[in-house]
Amino acid sequence: MSDDIVLAVDGGNSKTDLALVRADGHLLAFARGPQSSPHHLGVDGCLGVVETLLETAARDAQLTSRPIVRVGALLLAGVDFHDEEIELQRRALARDWASMISVANDTFAVLRAGTERGWGVAIVCGAGINCVGVAPDGRHARFSSLGAITGDWGGGYDVGLSAVSAAARSEDGRGPQTSLERSVPAYFGLATPTELARSIHQGRFSVRRVVELAPLVLAEAENDVVAAGIVDRLAFEVAALARAALVRLGLERSPTEVLLGGGLLRAGDDRLLSAIDAELRTFAPDVSIHATDSPPIVGAALLALDEIGASPEAQDRVRQELGAAVDAEPEPDVSEQRYVEVE
């Protein structure tokens, strides 16, 4: 039975989705858990999260034999270099989950979820931000995506931290007045930015919880110039990643798809998406820019099904069944998640 089943994992900085899918595209089990980025948890911590979810999914699907599945596709945030992919692949295979396992960055899941062409540019913007470009001839353009040390800005954490900073500067007069001065601390049940700063400083709130503020910033941007400036900066950074990928692959004058994935971009905020479109079209007028209809875990499942030569009908089925399962699943509570930077 395991010969007919594939494993798909989309492991991010705020949550991990795992699916067991039959070769005909039928969803056998879906499980969601905490973040699994090896950048924060290390390889053992990352694989531990995946194994816990796989055990749950295998019980739901009534699978008991080892290896559990034929092919596994692990698409993970925080896997930014080839040697990291190889190490994770080696250690995942040692756990006897599947006869064959591939490991790649989660941007490849966004690309596969968004297009059947097999090439284009994909940007994931969730808790963090990253991008991959794939040319028609198979060449890749990738980014290290290690945060500020590799020039990155964007994603829910940076947007939220910018909101906290703008609120504090509004309160003490160093910056322009903004509605964020009230709405940011109010989100955490506090009255002022100073109270919020003290709460973070004294350990009552983890600073990583600022990622939760991203939707608030998008909402405030409708009527607040400071919040709008944060959203505009995010649009510029998304466009900058896409532009760099297009140039490196020589696709800036080609009709190329730019796929937008991750919670911040799939939310479909009109201001953000319009700003990205306007920024990028000044440079690459023939690109097609759109948020992916399917979530990244669907892209991971499609990549696994590709490995076993699944039919187009199977691909359509997994888009429908797995997409519906994801939509029905509540977002995880990130307030208690621990983020430890691993050397």
Residue pairs with C-beta under 8 A, 6 or more apart in sequence:
1 63
1 65
2 63
2 65
2 67
2 68
2 69
2 70
3 70
4 22
4 23
4 24
4 70
5 20
5 21
5 22
5 23
5 28
5 61
5 63
5 68
5 69
5 70
6 20
6 21
6 23
6 69
6 70
6 71
6 72
6 73
6 98
6 301
6 304
6 305
6 307
6 308
7 18
7 19
7 20
7 21
7 54
7 68
7 69
7 71
7 72
7 73
7 97
7 98
7 101
7 304
8 18
8 19
8 20
8 21
8 72
8 73
8 75
8 297
8 300
8 301
8 303
8 304
8 322
9 16
9 17
9 18
9 19
9 36
9 50
9 53
9 72
9 73
9 74
9 75
9 76
9 297
9 300
10 16
10 17
10 18
10 75
10 76
10 106
10 109
10 295
10 296
10 297
10 299
10 300
11 17
11 35
11 36
11 37
11 46
11 49
11 50
11 74
11 75
11 76
11 77
11 106
12 35
12 36
12 37
12 76
12 77
12 106
12 126
12 127
12 262
12 296
13 35
13 37
13 39
13 40
13 77
13 78
13 126
13 127
13 128
13 155
13 157
14 35
14 126
14 127
14 156
14 211
14 263
14 332
14 334
14 337
15 32
15 33
15 34
15 35
15 331
15 332
15 334
16 32
16 33
16 34
16 35
16 36
16 49
16 50
16 53
17 30
17 31
17 32
17 295
17 296
17 297
17 326
18 30
18 31
18 32
18 33
18 50
18 53
18 54
18 57
18 297
19 27
19 29
19 30
19 31
19 57
19 297
19 300
19 301
19 322
19 325
20 27
20 28
20 29
20 30
20 57
20 58
20 61
20 63
20 68
20 69
21 27
21 28
21 301
21 304
21 305
21 318
21 322
22 28
23 305
23 308
23 310
23 314
24 310
24 311
24 313
24 314
24 317
25 305
25 310
25 313
25 314
25 315
25 316
25 317
25 318
25 321
26 317
26 318
26 321
27 318
27 321
27 322
27 325
28 57
28 60
28 61
28 63
29 56
29 57
29 58
29 60
29 61
30 57
30 297
30 322
30 325
30 326
30 329
31 53
31 54
31 56
31 57
31 60
32 53
32 329
32 332
33 49
33 52
33 53
33 332
34 49
34 332
34 337
35 41
35 49
35 77
35 127
35 334
35 337
35 339
36 45
36 46
36 49
36 50
36 76
37 46
37 76
37 77
37 78
38 45
38 46
38 76
38 78
38 79
38 84
38 88
38 342
39 77
39 78
39 80
39 146
39 341
39 342
40 78
40 339
40 340
40 341
40 342
41 48
41 49
41 340
41 342
42 342
43 87
43 88
43 91
44 91
45 342
46 76
46 78
46 88
47 88
47 91
47 92
47 95
50 74
50 92
51 95
51 97
54 68
54 97
58 64
58 68
63 69
66 96
67 96
67 97
67 98
67 99
68 97
68 98
69 97
69 98
69 99
70 98
70 99
70 100
70 308
71 98
71 99
71 100
71 101
71 102
71 304
71 307
71 308
72 92
72 97
72 98
72 100
72 101
72 102
72 304
73 101
73 102
73 104
73 300
73 301
73 303
73 304
73 307
74 88
74 89
74 92
74 101
74 102
74 103
74 104
74 300
75 103
75 104
75 105
75 106
75 108
75 109
75 296
75 299
75 300
75 303
76 88
76 103
76 104
76 105
76 106
77 105
77 106
77 124
77 126
77 127
77 128
77 130
79 85
79 88
79 103
79 104
79 105
79 106
80 105
80 130
80 142
80 143
80 144
80 145
80 146
81 144
85 103
85 104
85 105
86 103
88 103
89 101
89 102
89 103
92 101
92 103
93 101
100 307
102 303
102 304
102 307
104 303
105 130
105 132
105 142
105 145
106 124
106 130
106 296
107 122
107 123
107 124
107 130
107 131
107 132
107 142
107 261
108 122
108 132
108 299
108 303
109 261
109 296
109 297
109 299
109 300
109 303
110 122
110 123
110 124
110 259
110 260
110 261
110 262
110 292
110 296
110 299
111 120
111 121
111 122
111 132
111 134
111 259
111 299
112 299
112 300
112 302
112 303
112 306
113 259
113 261
113 292
113 294
113 295
113 296
113 298
113 299
113 302
114 120
114 122
114 257
114 259
114 260
114 261
114 290
114 292
114 293
114 294
114 299
115 257
115 259
117 257
118 134
119 134
119 135
119 136
119 138
119 256
120 133
120 134
120 256
120 257
120 258
120 259
121 131
121 132
121 133
121 134
121 242
121 245
121 246
121 251
121 256
121 257
121 258
121 259
121 287
122 131
122 132
122 133
122 258
122 259
122 260
122 261
123 129
123 130
123 131
123 238
123 241
123 242
123 258
123 259
123 260
123 261
123 262
123 265
124 130
124 131
124 261
124 262
124 265
124 296
125 154
125 155
125 156
125 234
125 238
125 260
125 261
125 262
125 263
125 264
125 265
126 155
126 156
126 262
126 263
126 264
127 155
127 156
127 157
127 211
128 145
128 147
128 152
128 154
128 155
128 156
128 157
128 158
129 145
129 152
129 153
129 154
129 155
129 158
129 237
129 238
129 241
129 262
130 143
130 145
130 152
130 241
131 141
131 142
131 143
131 145
131 241
131 242
131 244
131 245
132 140
132 141
132 142
132 143
132 245
133 140
133 141
133 142
133 245
133 246
133 248
133 249
133 251
134 140
134 141
134 249
135 141
135 249
135 250
135 251
139 249
141 244
141 245
141 248
141 249
143 150
143 152
143 241
143 244
144 150
145 152
146 152
152 237
153 233
153 237
154 234
154 237
154 238
155 211
155 262
155 264
156 211
156 212
156 213
156 214
156 263
156 264
157 208
157 210
157 211
158 234
159 213
159 214
159 217
159 230
159 231
159 234
159 264
160 209
160 210
160 211
160 212
160 213
160 214
160 217
161 207
161 210
162 217
162 230
162 233
163 180
163 184
163 210
163 213
163 216
163 217
163 227
163 230
164 184
164 193
164 196
164 197
164 210
164 213
166 175
166 178
166 180
166 181
166 226
166 227
166 230
167 178
167 180
167 181
167 183
167 184
167 185
167 193
167 196
168 193
168 194
168 197
169 175
169 176
170 176
170 177
170 178
170 180
170 181
170 193
170 226
171 181
171 192
171 193
171 194
175 226
176 225
176 226
178 220
178 224
178 225
178 226
178 227
179 220
179 223
179 224
179 226
179 227
180 217
180 220
180 224
180 226
180 227
181 192
181 193
183 216
183 220
184 193
184 196
184 213
184 216
185 191
185 192
185 193
185 195
185 196
187 212
187 213
187 216
188 196
188 199
188 205
188 209
190 196
190 199
196 205
199 205
200 206
200 207
206 335
206 338
206 339
208 334
208 337
208 339
209 334
209 335
211 334
212 334
212 335
214 263
214 264
215 267
217 227
217 230
217 231
218 231
218 264
218 267
218 269
218 271
218 272
220 227
221 227
221 228
221 230
221 231
221 271
222 228
222 271
228 271
231 269
231 271
231 272
231 275
232 275
234 264
234 272
235 272
235 275
235 276
235 279
236 275
236 279
238 260
238 265
238 276
238 279
239 276
239 279
239 280
239 283
242 258
242 280
242 284
242 287
243 252
243 280
243 283
243 284
245 251
246 252
246 256
246 283
246 284
246 287
251 284
252 283
252 284
253 284
253 286
254 286
255 286
255 287
255 288
256 284
256 286
256 287
256 288
257 287
257 288
257 290
258 280
258 287
258 288
258 289
258 290
259 290
259 291
259 292
260 266
260 273
260 276
260 289
260 290
260 291
260 292
261 291
261 292
261 295
261 296
261 299
262 296
264 272
265 272
265 273
265 291
266 291
266 292
266 295
268 291
273 289
273 291
276 289
277 289
280 287
280 289
281 287
281 289
292 299
293 323
294 319
294 323
295 323
295 326
297 322
297 326
298 318
298 319
298 322
298 323
298 326
301 318
301 322
302 315
302 318
302 319
305 314
305 315
305 318
